[in-house]
Amino acid sequence: MGLDSIELVMEFEKYFSISIPDREAEKANTVGKLVDCVAKILNIEKYDFKLRDDTFFSLKKAINKLTESENKFLITDKVKDNLKFEDKEQLSKLEELINLNLPGIDINKEKTIGLFARFKNWINFSDTFDFNEITWKSYINVVLAHNMETTINPSQIKSKYEIYIVVMRIIVDKIGVDYFEIGIEKSFTDDLGVD
């Protein structure tokens, strides 16, 4: 285990208030194995997608309210088919209704052209995602991870799915990879570049 992996394990231990034995940490070479390792220590046995499903339902309800229609889209549908990315005001209202930040979507309504504005945008760079292939299912994972402080209570984690969301956020924060690079099957060393 290199320095990066040790620091990463320490972050997981700190967040979950657990101690991961060295032998177990060395076996946790993929995201899924790490989730299983943490779940075993926390005595959690199953994946429960209630948090994801409830978040999707809230988002769908808010979108239908804002568009004054009854869009019957599914969690497997593409995000681009249900959001108007050019309508910054509607997107901003959507964030207010669901009380979550929508990562990867530029909701900044300012269109100033001055040098100061460009410099400010450069400093406050925000990632945008290519939504051509992103489904609601994978985007909800990102929304939950991005808003982890409000969506996950570390003392009330009851599902491997919630552990996965926390692991996703910590990996993004500490390694700097994109949310969509992370998956259950991804190797820390080969896929995510952890030493």
PALORO-291136 format. One record per atom (N, C-alpha, C): x, y, z; atom name; residue in one letter. Coordinates in Angstrom, 2 decimals, decimal comma, always signed. Atoms other than C-alpha are relative to their C-alpha. Layout:
BEGIN
<<X; Y; Z>; CA; a>;
...
***
This chain:
BEGIN
<<+0,84; -1,20; +0,00>; N; m>;
<<+0,00; +0,00; +0,00>; CA; m>;
<<+0,87; +1,24; +0,00>; C; m>;
<<-0,73; -1,25; +0,06>; N; g>;
<<+1,37; +3,37; -1,02>; CA; g>;
<<-0,60; +1,04; +0,91>; C; g>;
<<+0,45; -1,09; -0,88>; N; l>;
<<+0,96; +6,66; +0,79>; CA; l>;
<<-1,42; +0,43; -0,32>; C; l>;
<<+1,35; -0,42; +0,37>; N; d>;
<<-2,17; +7,60; -1,18>; CA; d>;
<<-1,07; -0,93; +0,56>; C; d>;
<<+1,00; +0,95; -0,47>; N; s>;
<<-4,02; +4,42; -0,27>; CA; s>;
<<-0,13; +0,03; +1,52>; C; s>;
<<+0,06; -0,09; -1,47>; N; i>;
<<-3,10; +4,76; +3,40>; CA; i>;
<<-0,80; +1,23; +0,42>; C; i>;
<<+0,76; -1,22; -0,30>; N; e>;
<<-4,38; +8,33; +3,47>; CA; e>;
<<-1,48; -0,16; -0,29>; C; e>;
<<+1,39; +0,24; +0,38>; N; l>;
<<-7,55; +7,23; +1,72>; CA; l>;
<<-0,71; -0,86; +1,05>; C; l>;
<<+0,57; +0,87; -1,04>; N; v>;
<<-8,17; +4,43; +4,23>; CA; v>;
<<-0,23; +0,80; +1,28>; C; v>;
<<+0,15; -0,83; -1,21>; N; m>;
<<-7,62; +6,95; +7,05>; CA; m>;
<<-1,22; +0,91; -0,12>; C; m>;
<<+1,18; -0,84; +0,22>; N; e>;
<<-10,28; +9,21; +5,51>; CA; e>;
<<-1,29; -0,80; +0,23>; C; e>;
<<+1,19; +0,84; -0,20>; N; f>;
<<-12,79; +6,34; +5,42>; CA; f>;
<<-0,18; -0,33; +1,48>; C; f>;
<<+0,07; +0,31; -1,44>; N; e>;
<<-11,95; +5,38; +9,00>; CA; e>;
<<-0,53; +1,20; +0,78>; C; e>;
<<+0,42; -1,22; -0,69>; N; k>;
<<-12,39; +8,97; +10,13>; CA; k>;
<<-1,48; +0,27; -0,22>; C; k>;
<<+1,40; -0,30; +0,29>; N; y>;
<<-15,73; +9,46; +8,37>; CA; y>;
<<-0,94; -0,98; +0,68>; C; y>;
<<+0,90; +1,03; -0,54>; N; f>;
<<-17,27; +6,16; +9,48>; CA; f>;
<<+0,25; -0,30; +1,48>; C; f>;
<<-0,38; +0,25; -1,40>; N; s>;
<<-15,63; +6,26; +12,94>; CA; s>;
<<+0,26; -1,48; +0,25>; C; s>;
<<-0,35; +1,42; -0,12>; N; i>;
<<-14,17; +2,79; +12,46>; CA; i>;
<<+1,51; -0,16; -0,13>; C; i>;
<<-1,40; +0,35; +0,23>; N; s>;
<<-10,80; +1,08; +12,34>; CA; s>;
<<+0,01; -1,17; -0,98>; C; s>;
<<-0,09; +1,06; +1,00>; N; i>;
<<-10,03; -0,97; +9,23>; CA; i>;
<<+1,34; -0,70; +0,19>; C; i>;
<<-1,26; +0,74; -0,16>; N; p>;
<<-7,45; -3,70; +9,94>; CA; p>;
<<+0,81; +0,02; -1,30>; C; p>;
<<-0,88; -0,07; +1,17>; N; d>;
<<-4,43; -3,56; +7,60>; CA; d>;
<<-0,28; -1,13; -0,98>; C; d>;
<<+0,25; +1,16; +0,86>; N; r>;
<<-5,17; -7,06; +6,27>; CA; r>;
<<-1,27; +0,21; -0,84>; C; r>;
<<+1,26; -0,27; +0,71>; N; e>;
<<-8,74; -6,03; +5,34>; CA; e>;
<<+0,18; +1,14; -1,01>; C; e>;
<<-0,23; -1,14; +0,89>; N; a>;
<<-7,58; -2,73; +3,82>; CA; a>;
<<+0,75; -0,45; -1,26>; C; a>;
<<-0,76; +0,49; +1,16>; N; e>;
<<-5,13; -4,57; +1,55>; CA; e>;
<<-0,88; -0,82; -0,94>; C; e>;
<<+0,92; +0,79; +0,84>; N; k>;
<<-7,93; -6,87; +0,30>; CA; k>;
<<-1,02; +0,89; -0,72>; C; k>;
<<+1,00; -0,91; +0,56>; N; a>;
<<-10,18; -3,87; -0,45>; CA; a>;
<<+0,60; +0,77; -1,18>; C; a>;
<<-0,67; -0,61; +1,14>; N; n>;
<<-8,61; -3,20; -3,85>; CA; n>;
<<-0,95; +0,57; -1,06>; C; n>;
<<+0,99; -0,63; +0,88>; N; t>;
<<-11,84; -2,19; -5,61>; CA; t>;
<<-0,97; +0,80; +0,87>; C; t>;
<<+1,00; -0,80; -0,72>; N; v>;
<<-14,55; +0,28; -4,66>; CA; v>;
<<-1,00; -0,92; +0,69>; C; v>;
<<+0,99; +0,93; -0,56>; N; g>;
<<-17,01; -2,58; -4,13>; CA; g>;
<<+0,53; -0,77; +1,20>; C; g>;
<<-0,58; +0,74; -1,12>; N; k>;
<<-14,64; -4,53; -1,89>; CA; k>;
<<+0,18; +0,91; +1,21>; C; k>;
<<-0,11; -0,95; -1,10>; N; l>;
<<-14,04; -1,40; +0,18>; CA; l>;
<<-1,37; +0,22; +0,64>; C; l>;
<<+1,37; -0,16; -0,52>; N; v>;
<<-17,81; -0,87; +0,53>; CA; v>;
<<-0,35; -1,22; +0,85>; C; v>;
<<+0,28; +1,22; -0,76>; N; d>;
<<-18,13; -4,51; +1,65>; CA; d>;
<<+0,78; -0,04; +1,31>; C; d>;
<<-0,84; -0,02; -1,21>; N; c>;
<<-15,26; -4,09; +4,13>; CA; c>;
<<-0,60; +0,93; +1,06>; C; c>;
<<+0,60; -0,97; -0,93>; N; v>;
<<-16,82; -0,98; +5,71>; CA; v>;
<<-1,34; -0,54; +0,51>; C; v>;
<<+1,32; +0,54; -0,38>; N; a>;
<<-20,27; -2,62; +5,70>; CA; a>;
<<+0,15; -1,11; +1,03>; C; a>;
<<-0,22; +1,10; -0,95>; N; k>;
<<-18,92; -5,69; +7,50>; CA; k>;
<<+0,33; +0,56; +1,39>; C; k>;
<<-0,37; -0,61; -1,29>; N; i>;
<<-17,37; -3,51; +10,24>; CA; i>;
<<-1,21; +0,69; +0,63>; C; i>;
<<+1,20; -0,69; -0,51>; N; l>;
<<-20,63; -1,52; +10,55>; CA; l>;
<<-1,18; -0,95; +0,20>; C; l>;
<<+1,04; +1,03; -0,13>; N; n>;
<<-22,64; -4,77; +10,53>; CA; n>;
<<-1,22; +0,31; -0,89>; C; n>;
<<+1,04; -0,28; +1,00>; N; i>;
<<-24,60; -3,78; +7,41>; CA; i>;
<<+0,12; -1,07; -1,07>; C; i>;
<<-0,06; +1,16; +0,87>; N; e>;
<<-25,54; -6,63; +5,11>; CA; e>;
<<-0,51; +0,22; -1,42>; C; e>;
<<+0,63; -0,08; +1,33>; N; k>;
<<-27,51; -5,33; +2,13>; CA; k>;
<<+0,04; +1,39; -0,60>; C; k>;
<<+0,20; -1,25; +0,73>; N; y>;
<<-27,90; -2,67; -0,51>; CA; y>;
<<-1,49; +0,33; +0,12>; C; y>;
<<+1,37; -0,48; -0,06>; N; d>;
<<-31,04; -0,61; -0,02>; CA; d>;
<<+0,01; +1,32; -0,76>; C; d>;
<<-0,04; -1,17; +0,87>; N; f>;
<<-31,74; +1,97; -2,71>; CA; f>;
<<-1,10; +1,00; +0,30>; C; f>;
<<+1,08; -0,91; -0,39>; N; k>;
<<-34,46; +3,85; -0,81>; CA; k>;
<<+0,43; +1,47; -0,14>; C; k>;
<<-0,49; -1,38; +0,09>; N; l>;
<<-32,34; +7,01; -0,61>; CA; l>;
<<+0,04; +0,45; -1,46>; C; l>;
<<-0,05; -0,34; +1,43>; N; r>;
<<-31,72; +6,97; -4,39>; CA; r>;
<<-1,40; +0,14; -0,58>; C; r>;
<<+1,36; -0,01; +0,54>; N; d>;
<<-35,36; +6,17; -5,20>; CA; d>;
<<-0,80; +1,19; +0,51>; C; d>;
<<+0,69; -1,16; -0,57>; N; d>;
<<-36,71; +8,84; -2,83>; CA; d>;
<<+0,49; +1,31; -0,61>; C; d>;
<<-0,57; -1,21; +0,61>; N; t>;
<<-34,34; +11,44; -4,28>; CA; t>;
<<-0,49; +0,15; -1,43>; C; t>;
<<+0,51; -0,05; +1,37>; N; f>;
<<-35,37; +10,54; -7,83>; CA; f>;
<<-1,47; +0,43; -0,01>; C; f>;
<<+1,42; -0,36; -0,07>; N; f>;
<<-39,05; +10,77; -6,87>; CA; f>;
<<-0,16; +1,49; +0,29>; C; f>;
<<+0,07; -1,43; -0,33>; N; s>;
<<-38,50; +14,23; -5,32>; CA; s>;
<<+0,39; +0,87; -1,18>; C; s>;
<<-0,46; -0,73; +1,17>; N; l>;
<<-36,59; +15,43; -8,37>; CA; l>;
<<-1,06; -0,01; -1,10>; C; l>;
<<+1,03; +0,16; +1,03>; N; k>;
<<-39,24; +14,09; -10,75>; CA; k>;
<<-1,23; +0,85; +0,34>; C; k>;
<<+1,15; -0,78; -0,45>; N; k>;
<<-42,04; +15,68; -8,72>; CA; k>;
<<+0,26; +1,50; -0,18>; C; k>;
<<-0,35; -1,42; +0,13>; N; a>;
<<-40,22; +19,03; -8,68>; CA; a>;
<<+0,06; +0,43; -1,47>; C; a>;
<<-0,06; -0,31; +1,44>; N; i>;
<<-39,54; +18,91; -12,44>; CA; i>;
<<-1,41; +0,12; -0,57>; C; i>;
<<+1,39; -0,04; +0,48>; N; n>;
<<-43,21; +18,16; -13,12>; CA; n>;
<<-0,73; +1,26; +0,50>; C; n>;
<<+0,61; -1,21; -0,54>; N; k>;
<<-44,26; +21,03; -10,87>; CA; k>;
<<+0,47; +1,23; -0,77>; C; k>;
<<-0,56; -1,14; +0,70>; N; l>;
<<-41,94; +23,48; -12,62>; CA; l>;
<<-0,42; +0,07; -1,46>; C; l>;
<<+0,39; +0,02; +1,42>; N; t>;
<<-42,90; +22,38; -16,12>; CA; t>;
<<-1,50; -0,06; -0,18>; C; t>;
<<+1,46; +0,08; +0,01>; N; e>;
<<-46,58; +22,13; -15,18>; CA; e>;
<<-0,48; -1,10; -0,95>; C; e>;
<<+0,38; +1,16; +0,82>; N; s>;
<<-46,77; +18,74; -16,87>; CA; s>;
<<+0,22; -1,27; +0,80>; C; s>;
<<-0,15; +1,29; -0,67>; N; e>;
<<-46,81; +15,08; -15,96>; CA; e>;
<<+0,95; -0,87; -0,83>; C; e>;
<<-1,01; +0,81; +0,69>; N; n>;
<<-43,55; +13,76; -17,40>; CA; n>;
<<+0,15; -1,33; +0,70>; C; n>;
<<-0,08; +1,33; -0,60>; N; k>;
<<-43,45; +10,03; -16,84>; CA; k>;
<<+1,33; -0,66; -0,30>; C; k>;
<<-1,31; +0,56; +0,28>; N; f>;
<<-39,73; +9,54; -17,14>; CA; f>;
<<+0,42; -0,97; +1,10>; C; f>;
<<-0,47; +1,05; -0,90>; N; l>;
<<-37,92; +6,62; -15,52>; CA; l>;
<<+1,43; +0,29; +0,45>; C; l>;
<<-1,36; -0,18; -0,53>; N; i>;
<<-34,71; +6,43; -13,50>; CA; i>;
<<+1,05; -0,46; -1,01>; C; i>;
<<-0,93; +0,48; +1,03>; N; t>;
<<-33,13; +4,67; -16,51>; CA; t>;
<<+0,04; +0,92; -1,22>; C; t>;
<<+0,00; -0,95; +1,11>; N; d>;
<<-33,93; +7,58; -18,87>; CA; d>;
<<+1,18; +0,96; +0,12>; C; d>;
<<-1,10; -0,96; +0,01>; N; k>;
<<-31,33; +10,15; -19,87>; CA; k>;
<<-0,45; +1,33; +0,59>; C; k>;
<<+0,28; -1,28; -0,66>; N; v>;
<<-31,18; +13,37; -17,86>; CA; v>;
<<-0,32; +1,06; -1,04>; C; v>;
<<+0,18; -1,05; +1,01>; N; k>;
<<-30,95; +15,50; -21,02>; CA; k>;
<<-1,40; +0,04; -0,59>; C; k>;
<<+1,35; +0,05; +0,57>; N; d>;
<<-34,42; +14,38; -22,08>; CA; d>;
<<-1,05; +0,66; +0,90>; C; d>;
<<+0,97; -0,54; -0,94>; N; n>;
<<-36,07; +15,92; -19,00>; CA; n>;
<<+0,36; +1,36; +0,60>; C; n>;
<<-0,41; -1,30; -0,53>; N; l>;
<<-34,08; +19,03; -18,11>; CA; l>;
<<+0,31; +0,95; -1,14>; C; l>;
<<-0,33; -1,05; +0,97>; N; k>;
<<-33,85; +22,28; -20,05>; CA; k>;
<<+1,22; +0,73; +0,56>; C; k>;
<<-1,24; -0,55; -0,54>; N; f>;
<<-30,20; +23,17; -19,40>; CA; f>;
<<+0,15; +1,49; -0,28>; C; f>;
<<-0,11; -1,41; +0,33>; N; e>;
<<-30,61; +26,57; -21,05>; CA; e>;
<<-0,89; +0,87; +0,90>; C; e>;
<<+0,91; -0,76; -0,86>; N; d>;
<<-33,36; +27,62; -18,59>; CA; d>;
<<+0,59; +0,07; +1,42>; C; d>;
<<-0,73; -0,13; -1,27>; N; k>;
<<-31,11; +28,78; -15,73>; CA; k>;
<<-0,95; +0,29; +1,18>; C; k>;
<<+0,94; -0,34; -1,07>; N; e>;
<<-34,03; +30,20; -13,73>; CA; e>;
<<-0,74; -1,24; +0,48>; C; e>;
<<+0,70; +1,22; -0,37>; N; q>;
<<-35,92; +26,91; -13,82>; CA; q>;
<<+0,92; -0,97; +0,75>; C; q>;
<<-0,96; +0,88; -0,67>; N; l>;
<<-32,80; +24,96; -12,84>; CA; l>;
<<+0,27; +0,49; +1,42>; C; l>;
<<-0,21; -0,58; -1,32>; N; s>;
<<-32,22; +27,34; -9,94>; CA; s>;
<<-1,19; -0,29; +0,92>; C; s>;
<<+1,20; +0,32; -0,78>; N; k>;
<<-35,82; +26,86; -8,78>; CA; k>;
<<-0,06; -1,48; +0,35>; C; k>;
<<-0,04; +1,44; -0,26>; N; l>;
<<-35,37; +23,10; -9,09>; CA; l>;
<<+0,90; -0,31; +1,19>; C; l>;
<<-0,91; +0,19; -1,14>; N; e>;
<<-32,40; +23,23; -6,72>; CA; e>;
<<-0,67; +0,43; +1,31>; C; e>;
<<+0,70; -0,48; -1,20>; N; e>;
<<-34,49; +25,24; -4,26>; CA; e>;
<<-1,08; -0,99; +0,44>; C; e>;
<<+1,08; +0,92; -0,33>; N; l>;
<<-37,41; +22,81; -4,44>; CA; l>;
<<+0,50; -1,30; +0,64>; C; l>;
<<-0,51; +1,28; -0,52>; N; i>;
<<-35,30; +19,71; -3,80>; CA; i>;
<<+1,03; +0,21; +1,11>; C; i>;
<<-0,96; -0,36; -1,03>; N; n>;
<<-32,90; +21,53; -1,46>; CA; n>;
<<+1,33; -0,74; -0,18>; C; n>;
<<-1,28; +0,63; +0,33>; N; l>;
<<-29,88; +20,00; -3,23>; CA; l>;
<<+0,64; +0,77; -1,14>; C; l>;
<<-0,75; -0,60; +1,10>; N; n>;
<<-27,16; +21,37; -5,47>; CA; n>;
<<+0,10; -1,01; -1,13>; C; n>;
<<-0,09; +0,88; +1,17>; N; l>;
<<-27,17; +19,92; -9,00>; CA; l>;
<<+1,39; +0,15; -0,62>; C; l>;
<<-1,37; -0,13; +0,51>; N; p>;
<<-23,50; +19,28; -9,82>; CA; p>;
<<+0,05; -0,21; -1,51>; C; p>;
<<-0,20; +0,16; +1,44>; N; g>;
<<-22,28; +19,59; -13,39>; CA; g>;
<<-0,91; +0,82; -0,86>; C; g>;
<<+0,91; -0,85; +0,75>; N; i>;
<<-24,98; +22,05; -14,38>; CA; i>;
<<+0,30; +1,45; +0,38>; C; i>;
<<-0,31; -1,40; -0,25>; N; d>;
<<-24,06; +25,72; -14,73>; CA; d>;
<<-1,30; +0,77; +0,16>; C; d>;
<<+1,25; -0,71; -0,28>; N; i>;
<<-26,89; +27,60; -13,05>; CA; i>;
<<+0,26; +1,50; +0,16>; C; i>;
<<-0,35; -1,41; -0,13>; N; n>;
<<-25,02; +30,92; -12,89>; CA; n>;
<<-0,71; +0,80; -1,08>; C; n>;
<<+0,81; -0,79; +0,95>; N; k>;
<<-27,39; +33,45; -14,49>; CA; k>;
<<+0,74; +1,24; -0,50>; C; k>;
<<-0,73; -1,20; +0,41>; N; e>;
<<-24,78; +36,24; -14,77>; CA; e>;
<<+0,64; -0,21; -1,36>; C; e>;
<<-0,59; +0,06; +1,34>; N; k>;
<<-23,65; +36,98; -18,29>; CA; k>;
<<+0,94; +1,19; -0,20>; C; k>;
<<-0,89; -1,14; +0,13>; N; t>;
<<-21,04; +39,68; -17,58>; CA; t>;
<<+1,20; -0,37; -0,85>; C; t>;
<<-1,08; +0,29; +0,95>; N; i>;
<<-18,29; +39,99; -20,13>; CA; i>;
<<+1,33; +0,56; +0,48>; C; i>;
<<-1,22; -0,69; -0,44>; N; g>;
<<-15,75; +42,09; -18,23>; CA; g>;
<<+1,11; -0,94; +0,46>; C; g>;
<<-1,18; +0,76; -0,40>; N; l>;
<<-12,26; +40,95; -17,31>; CA; l>;
<<-0,16; -0,56; +1,41>; C; l>;
<<+0,19; +0,47; -1,38>; N; f>;
<<-13,16; +40,73; -13,61>; CA; f>;
<<-0,92; -1,22; +0,04>; C; f>;
<<+0,95; +1,12; +0,04>; N; a>;
<<-16,12; +38,42; -14,39>; CA; a>;
<<+0,66; -1,25; -0,54>; C; a>;
<<-0,70; +1,17; +0,55>; N; r>;
<<-13,95; +36,16; -16,54>; CA; r>;
<<+0,98; -0,57; +1,00>; C; r>;
<<-0,94; +0,45; -1,01>; N; f>;
<<-11,32; +36,04; -13,82>; CA; f>;
<<-0,73; -0,72; +1,13>; C; f>;
<<+0,80; +0,62; -1,06>; N; k>;
<<-13,99; +35,26; -11,21>; CA; k>;
<<-0,49; -1,38; -0,43>; C; k>;
<<+0,44; +1,31; +0,51>; N; n>;
<<-15,38; +32,43; -13,40>; CA; n>;
<<+1,16; -0,98; -0,06>; C; n>;
<<-1,16; +0,87; +0,06>; N; w>;
<<-11,85; +31,08; -13,83>; CA; w>;
<<+0,34; -0,52; +1,40>; C; w>;
<<-0,28; +0,39; -1,38>; N; i>;
<<-11,28; +31,04; -10,07>; CA; i>;
<<-1,07; -0,96; +0,52>; C; i>;
<<+1,11; +0,82; -0,48>; N; n>;
<<-14,74; +29,55; -9,36>; CA; n>;
<<-0,41; -1,04; -1,04>; C; n>;
<<+0,29; +0,98; +1,05>; N; f>;
<<-14,46; +26,93; -12,09>; CA; f>;
<<-0,89; -1,10; +0,53>; C; f>;
<<+0,86; +1,12; -0,40>; N; s>;
<<-17,26; +24,40; -11,89>; CA; s>;
<<-0,07; -0,99; -1,15>; C; s>;
<<+0,05; +1,04; +1,02>; N; d>;
<<-17,21; +21,11; -13,73>; CA; d>;
<<-1,40; -0,06; -0,61>; C; d>;
<<+1,26; +0,28; +0,64>; N; t>;
<<-19,91; +20,51; -16,26>; CA; t>;
<<+0,11; -1,38; -0,62>; C; t>;
<<+0,00; +1,36; +0,50>; N; f>;
<<-20,89; +17,04; -17,40>; CA; f>;
<<-0,58; -0,05; -1,40>; C; f>;
<<+0,59; +0,25; +1,31>; N; d>;
<<-21,66; +15,75; -20,86>; CA; d>;
<<-1,22; -0,89; +0,25>; C; d>;
<<+1,22; +0,71; -0,36>; N; f>;
<<-25,28; +14,73; -20,30>; CA; f>;
<<-0,59; -0,84; -1,14>; C; f>;
<<+0,54; +0,77; +1,13>; N; n>;
<<-25,70; +12,97; -23,66>; CA; n>;
<<-0,28; -1,45; +0,34>; C; n>;
<<+0,18; +1,41; -0,34>; N; e>;
<<-25,38; +9,51; -22,09>; CA; e>;
<<-0,33; -0,24; +1,47>; C; e>;
<<+0,19; +0,16; -1,45>; N; i>;
<<-25,95; +10,14; -18,36>; CA; i>;
<<-1,47; -0,27; +0,32>; C; i>;
<<+1,36; +0,34; -0,42>; N; t>;
<<-29,03; +8,42; -16,92>; CA; t>;
<<-0,28; +0,63; +1,37>; C; t>;
<<+0,38; -0,50; -1,31>; N; w>;
<<-30,96; +9,62; -13,91>; CA; w>;
<<+0,60; -0,87; +1,10>; C; w>;
<<-0,53; +0,93; -1,00>; N; k>;
<<-29,77; +6,52; -12,04>; CA; k>;
<<+1,44; +0,39; +0,39>; C; k>;
<<-1,38; -0,35; -0,32>; N; s>;
<<-26,09; +7,47; -12,31>; CA; s>;
<<+0,11; +1,45; +0,47>; C; s>;
<<-0,06; -1,39; -0,44>; N; y>;
<<-26,76; +11,20; -11,93>; CA; y>;
<<-0,48; +0,17; +1,44>; C; y>;
<<+0,48; -0,07; -1,39>; N; i>;
<<-28,72; +10,68; -8,69>; CA; i>;
<<+1,13; -0,40; +0,95>; C; i>;
<<-1,15; +0,37; -0,82>; N; n>;
<<-25,64; +8,89; -7,29>; CA; n>;
<<+0,93; +1,20; +0,19>; C; n>;
<<-0,89; -1,16; -0,05>; N; v>;
<<-23,57; +11,97; -8,14>; CA; v>;
<<-0,62; +1,12; +0,85>; C; v>;
<<+0,68; -1,04; -0,79>; N; v>;
<<-26,16; +14,38; -6,69>; CA; v>;
<<+0,10; -0,32; +1,49>; C; v>;
<<-0,06; +0,40; -1,41>; N; l>;
<<-26,25; +12,41; -3,43>; CA; l>;
<<+1,42; +0,12; +0,55>; C; l>;
<<-1,40; -0,10; -0,46>; N; a>;
<<-22,44; +12,21; -3,20>; CA; a>;
<<+0,41; +1,46; +0,12>; C; a>;
<<-0,36; -1,43; +0,00>; N; h>;
<<-22,02; +15,89; -4,06>; CA; h>;
<<-0,61; +0,73; +1,20>; C; h>;
<<+0,71; -0,62; -1,12>; N; n>;
<<-24,54; +16,83; -1,34>; CA; n>;
<<+0,08; -0,86; +1,26>; C; n>;
<<-0,12; +0,99; -1,08>; N; m>;
<<-23,30; +14,19; +1,12>; CA; m>;
<<-0,26; +0,58; +1,39>; C; m>;
<<+0,18; -0,60; -1,34>; N; e>;
<<-23,31; +16,59; +4,09>; CA; e>;
<<-1,46; +0,10; +0,39>; C; e>;
<<+1,43; -0,12; -0,32>; N; t>;
<<-27,08; +16,95; +3,81>; CA; t>;
<<-0,79; -1,27; -0,31>; C; t>;
<<+0,76; +1,20; +0,39>; N; t>;
<<-28,06; +13,58; +2,31>; CA; t>;
<<+0,33; -1,24; +0,82>; C; t>;
<<-0,44; +1,18; -0,76>; N; i>;
<<-26,12; +11,16; +4,53>; CA; i>;
<<+0,34; +0,41; +1,42>; C; i>;
<<-0,34; -0,21; -1,41>; N; n>;
<<-26,02; +11,08; +8,32>; CA; n>;
<<+0,95; -1,13; +0,39>; C; n>;
<<-0,97; +1,07; -0,26>; N; p>;
<<-22,82; +9,19; +9,26>; CA; p>;
<<-0,37; -0,92; +1,17>; C; p>;
<<+0,38; +0,84; -1,15>; N; s>;
<<-24,34; +7,92; +12,51>; CA; s>;
<<-1,24; -0,85; -0,27>; C; s>;
<<+1,23; +0,76; +0,30>; N; q>;
<<-27,43; +6,50; +10,76>; CA; q>;
<<+0,07; -0,75; -1,32>; C; q>;
<<-0,15; +0,74; +1,26>; N; i>;
<<-26,03; +4,63; +7,77>; CA; i>;
<<-0,54; -1,40; +0,18>; C; i>;
<<+0,68; +1,29; -0,13>; N; k>;
<<-28,15; +1,54; +7,15>; CA; k>;
<<+0,16; -0,88; -1,23>; C; k>;
<<-0,04; +0,71; +1,26>; N; s>;
<<-27,23; +0,43; +3,64>; CA; s>;
<<+1,38; +0,08; -0,65>; C; s>;
<<-1,24; -0,03; +0,77>; N; k>;
<<-24,25; -0,51; +1,49>; CA; k>;
<<-0,04; +1,10; -1,05>; C; k>;
<<+0,12; -1,07; +0,99>; N; y>;
<<-25,61; +1,98; -1,03>; CA; y>;
<<+0,43; +1,33; +0,60>; C; y>;
<<-0,41; -1,23; -0,67>; N; e>;
<<-25,17; +4,83; +1,47>; CA; e>;
<<+1,51; +0,03; +0,20>; C; e>;
<<-1,46; +0,09; -0,15>; N; i>;
<<-21,63; +3,62; +2,16>; CA; i>;
<<+0,66; +0,31; -1,35>; C; i>;
<<-0,54; -0,24; +1,35>; N; y>;
<<-20,98; +3,61; -1,61>; CA; y>;
<<-0,02; +1,50; -0,34>; C; y>;
<<+0,11; -1,43; +0,28>; N; i>;
<<-22,18; +7,23; -1,89>; CA; i>;
<<+1,09; +0,77; +0,75>; C; i>;
<<-1,04; -0,65; -0,80>; N; v>;
<<-19,81; +8,30; +0,92>; CA; v>;
<<+1,38; -0,30; -0,59>; C; v>;
<<-1,28; +0,40; +0,59>; N; v>;
<<-16,92; +6,34; -0,61>; CA; v>;
<<+0,24; +0,78; -1,29>; C; v>;
<<-0,09; -0,75; +1,25>; N; m>;
<<-17,64; +8,00; -3,96>; CA; m>;
<<+0,46; +1,43; +0,26>; C; m>;
<<-0,33; -1,41; -0,30>; N; r>;
<<-17,49; +11,51; -2,46>; CA; r>;
<<+1,43; +0,13; +0,53>; C; r>;
<<-1,36; -0,09; -0,55>; N; i>;
<<-14,31; +10,85; -0,48>; CA; i>;
<<+1,03; -0,22; -1,09>; C; i>;
<<-0,93; +0,24; +1,12>; N; i>;
<<-12,60; +9,44; -3,58>; CA; i>;
<<+0,12; +1,24; -0,88>; C; i>;
<<-0,03; -1,21; +0,83>; N; v>;
<<-13,58; +12,51; -5,62>; CA; v>;
<<+0,77; +1,10; +0,70>; C; v>;
<<-0,67; -1,06; -0,74>; N; d>;
<<-12,41; +14,88; -2,89>; CA; d>;
<<+1,50; -0,24; +0,15>; C; d>;
<<-1,40; +0,29; -0,32>; N; k>;
<<-9,11; +13,13; -2,15>; CA; k>;
<<+0,86; -0,34; -1,21>; C; k>;
<<-0,79; +0,40; +1,16>; N; i>;
<<-8,04; +11,77; -5,53>; CA; i>;
<<-0,18; +0,98; -1,15>; C; i>;
<<+0,25; -0,98; +1,05>; N; g>;
<<-9,64; +14,35; -7,81>; CA; g>;
<<-0,51; -0,59; -1,30>; C; g>;
<<+0,59; +0,59; +1,21>; N; v>;
<<-11,23; +11,94; -10,27>; CA; v>;
<<-1,42; +0,49; -0,17>; C; v>;
<<+1,38; -0,37; +0,30>; N; d>;
<<-14,57; +12,60; -11,92>; CA; d>;
<<-0,95; -1,01; +0,65>; C; d>;
<<+0,99; +0,90; -0,60>; N; y>;
<<-17,67; +11,16; -10,24>; CA; y>;
<<-0,31; -1,20; -0,88>; C; y>;
<<+0,41; +1,07; +0,90>; N; f>;
<<-18,48; +9,13; -13,33>; CA; f>;
<<+1,10; -1,02; -0,29>; C; f>;
<<-1,09; +0,99; +0,12>; N; e>;
<<-15,09; +7,37; -13,23>; CA; e>;
<<-0,12; -1,07; +1,08>; C; e>;
<<+0,10; +0,89; -1,15>; N; i>;
<<-16,12; +5,66; -10,00>; CA; i>;
<<-1,15; -0,98; -0,19>; C; i>;
<<+1,01; +1,05; +0,07>; N; g>;
<<-18,00; +2,38; -9,99>; CA; g>;
<<+0,38; -1,12; +0,94>; C; g>;
<<-0,22; +1,09; -0,94>; N; i>;
<<-18,33; -0,67; -7,78>; CA; i>;
<<+1,19; -0,88; -0,41>; C; i>;
<<-1,02; +0,91; +0,50>; N; e>;
<<-15,99; -2,70; -10,00>; CA; e>;
<<+1,37; +0,66; -0,20>; C; e>;
<<-1,24; -0,72; +0,29>; N; k>;
<<-13,28; -0,01; -10,31>; CA; k>;
<<+1,09; -0,31; +1,01>; C; k>;
<<-1,19; +0,28; -0,81>; N; s>;
<<-9,82; -0,85; -9,02>; CA; s>;
<<+0,63; +1,32; +0,45>; C; s>;
<<-0,62; -1,22; -0,50>; N; f>;
<<-8,15; +1,76; -6,83>; CA; f>;
<<+1,31; +0,28; -0,73>; C; f>;
<<-1,29; -0,22; +0,64>; N; t>;
<<-4,74; +1,24; -8,45>; CA; t>;
<<-0,11; +0,10; -1,52>; C; t>;
<<+0,03; +0,02; +1,47>; N; d>;
<<-5,52; +0,36; -12,09>; CA; d>;
<<-0,93; +1,04; -0,60>; C; d>;
<<+1,00; -0,89; +0,59>; N; d>;
<<-8,62; +2,49; -12,68>; CA; d>;
<<+0,02; +1,42; +0,57>; C; d>;
<<+0,09; -1,32; -0,65>; N; l>;
<<-8,41; +5,35; -10,16>; CA; l>;
<<+1,35; +0,62; +0,30>; C; l>;
<<-1,35; -0,56; -0,14>; N; g>;
<<-4,63; +5,80; -9,98>; CA; g>;
<<+0,49; +0,21; +1,42>; C; g>;
<<-0,44; -0,11; -1,38>; N; v>;
<<-4,20; +5,33; -6,23>; CA; v>;
<<+1,27; -0,83; +0,16>; C; v>;
<<-1,25; +0,75; -0,25>; N; d>;
<<-0,67; +4,31; -5,16>; CA; d>;
<<-0,19; -1,02; +1,11>; C; d>;
***
